[in-house]
Amino acid sequence: MIKNFMVIHDVHDDEAAEAYKSYFREMHADTVTHGEWAKTTVGEFATAIQVWQGSNSNFYCTHFQAVSEDHVYKQLGAWGMDRFFNSMVIETERFTSALLPEDEEIDKTYFRE
């Protein structure tokens, strides 16, 4: 069963931040569409489906889908992200978004008595 995970990344240091920026520029041309980016985030163990990051920040959050927390860590390792970041993986059992189909029912398990 595929689960949702929020992953919080903190860059090791300024040198790692610059290395990550170079890595990203090498992977993507001067411009990259959301669709082009999405094709590069499907991994063997997990898939990144959303990223949040500021323009002047070394703090990032990624929404992953995978079967387990371990699979997310494996994917981060497979992509070499551990050379840039310390990452904390948190399973988020409830994922609600305006981007999901509008007729899809929201999981209300958390709110039950």
Secondary structure, DSSP 8 states (H G I E B T S, - for coil): --EEEEEEEEESSHHHHHHHHHHHHHHS-SS--HHHHHHTTB-SSEEEEEEEE-TT-SEEEEEEEES-HHHHHHHHHHTTGGGTEEEEEEE-S----TTS-TTS----GGG--
